[in-house]
Amino acid sequence: MRSQLARKPENTYHHGDLRDALIKAALREAERGGVEAISIKALAKQLGVSQPAPYRHFADREALLAAVTAEAFRQLSAILREAMAKPSKQSKLSRLAQATLDFGLRRNGIYRLMFASRTVSCAAKGSELHEATRETFGLVIEALEAPAVGYLRERHALKIWAAVHGVVMLAEQGLFTGESAHATREELVEDFVSETKAALALAIKNARRRTKAGA
């Protein structure tokens, strides 16, 4: 009887509900302690299901991490899309960069899961996680508000992404306070935004000039 009562909560999860519950619970754990805090055994106990139950949805911990990371990227994309859509005197790139900085500093455990683990690099092309990361990067390209000329947008999108990521990681490690440069993290990110937009505009202008000269 006790065994039946103990397993009853598991029966309350239907049609993928347990999968969603595991992802949400894992996100909460990552929020507190990053990727290291995620344990399938602990999540099963937390949700009141049997130890084998999570494995009906995820082959192993890596599969769970991939699903959790994909959801984290979707959440970030939603935040960035909202920031870009708001009426503002700031450029879309500025709003996106500042929103990314805020996300990274405020939800650092999740951020480390997304950018400081090997989960993304191991994602297969076309997988749920791969598509989620492409969606986020696509927003960075969109925020540049520039025409497509070769791969210039993609290159400069990577540059600003790497710059903002660097600020987040340095701040998380306590290695960046802004005192040495007499600038806040937000001001430094704004510098990156201005430099990126100016560099991209110049690169596009030069590329068009070369194309015109060679015609």
Secondary structure, DSSP 8 states (H G I E B T S, - for coil): -HHHHHHGGGGG--TTHHHHHHHHHHHHHHHHH-GGG--HHHHHHHHT--TTGGGGT-SSHHHHHHHHHHHHHHHHHHHHHHHHHS--SS-HHHHHHHHHHHHHHHTHHHHHHHHSSSTTTT--TTSHHHHHHHHHHHHHHHHT-----TTHHHHHHHHHHHHHHHHHHHHHTT---STTTT--HHHHHHHHHHHHHHHHHHHHHHHHHHHHHH-
